[in-house]
Amino acid sequence: MTLMRKPVPPIPVTVLTGFLGAGKTSLLNRLLQEPALADTAVLINELGEIGLDHLLVEHVEDGVVMLASGCLCCTVRGDLVTALEKLLRDLDNGRASFRRVMIETTGLADPAPVLHTIMAHPYLVLRYRLDGVVVVADAVNGLATLDDHQESVKQAAMADRIVLSKTDLLDSDERREAADRFVARLRALNRTAPILDMAKGEATAARLLDCGL
């Protein structure tokens, strides 16, 4: 009698994005210190030849996979597929152990191709599930970024959670008023995503993971 193997539950994937300098790596470092992310594989997409993000990420060793190309977009999406497939091979062969994946994109990335890769690839869709899109938004420079860079508009519109960074630097009435206008713009772009203040400790794993998509 042949015993049927139970299907393996798909692995949740969180996409962490946000425009250049918003504070994605700072948030990632904080999250990786929480027990909820103890068994997490991290994919870091880099811009440029020097792995600055890799040097900044703490408490991640064998779980770090570096993507060698530039932005995560449709032209280099194959690198993401290769990295995700490699993680699965290592998991299946016992060379790695993880229960969750986080993908940190570059600040110039449109998240749509990343999401399409995970949700539409015939094999990856069986082994991974999209848990959510977390966008880090800079409270100091956010208004100008939305005006000047369409990628930041797409990021905010696609977010499941928005993390407001640098609120501790709002040291004048002018900056605080600009931040209020920025939050209003974010609300207009995305009416459903909760906005969490990183400086106040609101951006915890419990509030950013398991979005229930």
C-alpha positions, 0 to 999 in steps of 0.5 A, spaced: 500 500 500 502 506 497 502 512 502 500 518 499 504 524 501 501 530 504 502 536 500 507 541 502 504 548 504 506 553 500 512 558 503 509 565 504 513 571 501 513 578 503 516 583 498 519 589 502 520 595 497 520 603 498 524 608 494 531 609 495 534 611 502 527 610 505 530 605 510 528 598 507 534 595 510 534 598 517 527 595 517 529 589 515 535 589 520 529 590 525 525 585 523 530 579 522 531 580 530 524 578 531 523 570 533 517 570 528 523 571 522 528 566 525 527 561 519 527 566 514 531 566 507 532 573 504 533 575 497 536 582 496 536 585 490 542 590 489 544 596 485 551 597 483 557 592 484 558 593 491 554 589 496 552 594 501 546 592 503 549 585 504 554 588 509 548 592 512 544 586 513 545 583 520 543 576 523 542 573 516 548 568 514 546 562 509 539 564 508 542 570 504 542 570 496 544 576 492 541 577 486 547 580 481 543 584 476 540 591 477 533 593 479 528 587 479 524 588 473 521 584 467 528 585 464 531 581 469 526 577 472 529 570 470 534 572 476 529 572 481 526 565 478 533 562 479 534 564 486 527 562 488 528 555 485 535 555 488 532 556 495 527 550 493 532 545 491 536 547 497 530 546 502 528 539 498 535 537 499 536 539 506 541 544 505 537 549 508 531 550 512 526 556 512 519 557 513 519 564 510 522 568 504 523 576 504 525 579 498 528 586 498 527 590 492 532 596 490 529 603 491 527 604 483 523 597 482 516 597 480 514 591 484 509 589 479 513 584 475 516 581 482 509 579 484 507 577 477 513 572 477 511 569 484 504 568 482 504 566 475 510 562 474 507 555 473 512 551 478 513 557 483 506 558 484 505 551 487 511 552 492 510 559 494 504 564 496 505 572 496 504 574 503 504 581 502 507 587 500 511 592 505 513 599 502 517 603 506 515 611 505 520 616 507 516 622 511 521 627 510 522 626 502 516 623 501 512 628 497 518 630 492 519 623 491 512 622 489 512 628 485 518 626 481 518 618 481 513 614 478 516 608 481 514 610 488 507 612 486 506 604 484 509 602 490 505 606 495 499 603 490 500 596 491 502 596 498 499 591 503 502 595 509 506 602 509 511 603 514 512 611 515 520 612 516 524 618 519 518 621 523 523 622 528 526 627 523 520 632 523 523 637 527 519 643 524 512 645 523 514 646 515 516 638 515 511 636 520 506 639 515 509 636 509 509 629 512 501 630 513 500 632 506 504 626 504 500 621 509 494 624 505 497 623 498 498 615 501 491 615 503 489 617 496 493 612 493 491 606 497 485 607 502 486 600 505 493 599 507 495 600 514 500 606 515 505 604 521 510 609 524 517 605 524 520 610 529 514 609 534 515 601 534 509 600 530 512 596 524 513 589 528 513 582 524 506 581 528 503 587 524 507 586 517 507 579 516 501 574 515 497 579 511 492 574 509 492 575 501 
